[in-house]
């Protein structure tokens, strides 16, 4: 019983670590990501994984706002 409780606490803690983010673009698009987009200073692009798990990039000049959901 004690092991089950520990496993439930660990699973809950891990589930709380990942947050959804929404990238709002200048042209009105709303892009949902599973993790926080990272700005690559060399290329000036936000790098992220889309909702389907594909790696994507968008120019920082096209991003209006990045919001945590």
N, C-alpha and C positions, 0 to 999 in steps of 0.2 A: 504494500500500500504506500509506503514511504517513497519507493522508487517511482511509482506512478505520479505522485504529487510533484516530485522533483522534475520529472519529464514534462509535466503540464506547465510548470513555472518556466522552464527553459524554452518551451515552444512558444509560449505567450511573449516572452522577452524578445525572441528572435523575430516574431511576427511584427512587433512594434518598432523594430529598427528600420524597416524599409518604409519609405513614404512615397506617395505619388506626387508628381510635380506637373504643373501645367505651364507650357511656354506660350505666351501670347505674342503674336507677331504684329508688325506694323500694318499688315494688310488684313488683320482680323481673324487669322487662323488661331485655333486653340489646339495645341499638340500635347497629348498626355504622355508622360514618361513614368517608369517605375522607380527610377533613381534620379538624384539631383544631377542636372546637366552640368558638365564641366567646361569652363571657358579655356580654350587652348590659346595662350597669348601669342604663340608664333604664327598661327594661321588666322587668328581672330574669329574662330568658329566655336560655337557651342557643340560639344560632342555628347550624345545621349543614345539610349536604346529606346526605340518606340514601343508601343503597346504589344507588338508582335515579336519583340526581342531582337529586331534588326538594328544594327549600329547606324546612326544617322548623324548628320552635321548640318548646322544652319549658321549663316553668317551673323555675328553679333550685331551688326548694323540693322538686321531685319527683326531683331528681338526687342519687343516693347517691354516685356516683364516676364520674370520667372517666379511662379507662386507655388508654395507648398500647399497641397490639398489636405 
